[in-house]
Amino acid sequence: MAGALKIGILGTRGIPNRYGGFEQCAEYLAAGLVRKGHEVWVYNSHNHEYQGKEWNGVHIIHCKDPEDKLGTAGQFVYDLNCIMDARKRNYDVLLQLGYTSNSIWYKLWPKYCKNVVNMDGLEWKRSKYSKKVRQFLKYAERWAAMNGDVLVADSLGIQQYLKDTYNKESHFIAYGADLFEQPDANIISGYQLEPYAYDMLIARMEPENNIEVIIKGHIAAGIERPLIVVGKTNNAFGTYLVDTYGRQKGVRFVGGIYDTEIINNLRYYSNLYFHGHSVGGTNPSLLEAMGCNCLVVAHDNVFNKTVLERDALYFSNNQELATIVKATNDKQTYASFLENNTKKIRTRYSWARIVDEYEQVLLQSTR
């Protein structure tokens, strides 16, 4: 193929995805770019359960990752190991997904190729981090923004932020999602649930995800419909939420669920789906909910509104949420919202489109 590129992808724990958003992005991107005729190398942790040297035509490079021994500090060592390997590979483009633990090494980024950096969300705003860590993350963001040859923003809000803060242009490329088209009500019966007779939220247990606001509002609504809370509760804030609200009638903490079929059916058959995330760019779980025909009740902020536009109900506090919960007993009342959001997934946020957009940016970066 004329114009075929040699592409390295780092910044994730590796593929196939066994962890989260950037890993899923790397998986779809790498396989999609290979199908388009490019050569792609993805960096994997040496601890990754997939130990093969190739996956669906993608070359896999396993690098030493001491996170299991050093904790968070191990991520910096892992990224350094990936960068040092990349310096020897003669890539045309090195795509860095995120900057949290690799921008500290910006002076070691390979100079012979273009460094394309996906700038992720506003990590330094996350309340789970200490003041010192948040200060470091602000520095890390600056190092990435000022030293990346090409920047990618997965949200129009992030794109504007990069322009306002660093006077840096970036390419807007959203995250991707699939449509869920094979629902099975038998799946949710295992959780003693009936179709459209419960509300739900899925989130990491962190204050900026407005989980407590959602729980308080749902309780204040005084309805019979239960609220299903999906997410691991083994951190300090999760423990606090369970201790405070776990005995409340109608609030059910079900822990983390990682089976895609189960989670998609729970989304599909929910009445209301709450999305309280207030920090970051285009959130993968929001797009997945839209692809599962959810009626989304979202925290009112620029990141969520850029994606959902008018096709959602919005809240800023628990009183507003309680009003929405009391007034919405049938999601089909908002059938146009559901239809418009699934159309967005099919058109704007399809993985095929996302791969095409990344390919164009990578090709342009080398001209």
Secondary structure as GFF3:
##gff-version 3
##sequence-region A 1 367
A	DSSP	beta_strand	6	10	.	.	.	ID=ss1
A	DSSP	alpha_helix	21	35	.	.	.	ID=ss2
A	DSSP	beta_strand	39	45	.	.	.	ID=ss3
A	DSSP	beta_strand	54	55	.	.	.	ID=ss4
A	DSSP	beta_strand	58	63	.	.	.	ID=ss5
A	DSSP	alpha_helix	67	70	.	.	.	ID=ss6
A	DSSP	alpha_helix	73	86	.	.	.	ID=ss7
A	DSSP	beta_strand	93	97	.	.	.	ID=ss8
A	DSSP	three_ten_helix	103	108	.	.	.	ID=ss9
A	DSSP	beta_strand	114	118	.	.	.	ID=ss10
A	DSSP	three_ten_helix	123	125	.	.	.	ID=ss11
A	DSSP	alpha_helix	131	147	.	.	.	ID=ss12
A	DSSP	beta_strand	150	153	.	.	.	ID=ss13
A	DSSP	alpha_helix	156	166	.	.	.	ID=ss14
A	DSSP	beta_strand	171	172	.	.	.	ID=ss15
A	DSSP	alpha_helix	185	189	.	.	.	ID=ss16
A	DSSP	beta_strand	199	202	.	.	.	ID=ss17
A	DSSP	three_ten_helix	207	209	.	.	.	ID=ss18
A	DSSP	alpha_helix	211	221	.	.	.	ID=ss19
A	DSSP	beta_strand	227	230	.	.	.	ID=ss20
A	DSSP	alpha_helix	236	245	.	.	.	ID=ss21
A	DSSP	beta_strand	251	255	.	.	.	ID=ss22
A	DSSP	alpha_helix	260	268	.	.	.	ID=ss23
A	DSSP	beta_strand	273	275	.	.	.	ID=ss24
A	DSSP	alpha_helix	284	291	.	.	.	ID=ss25
A	DSSP	beta_strand	296	299	.	.	.	ID=ss26
A	DSSP	alpha_helix	302	308	.	.	.	ID=ss27
A	DSSP	beta_strand	313	315	.	.	.	ID=ss28
A	DSSP	alpha_helix	318	327	.	.	.	ID=ss29
A	DSSP	three_ten_helix	331	334	.	.	.	ID=ss30
A	DSSP	alpha_helix	335	347	.	.	.	ID=ss31
A	DSSP	alpha_helix	351	365	.	.	.	ID=ss32
###
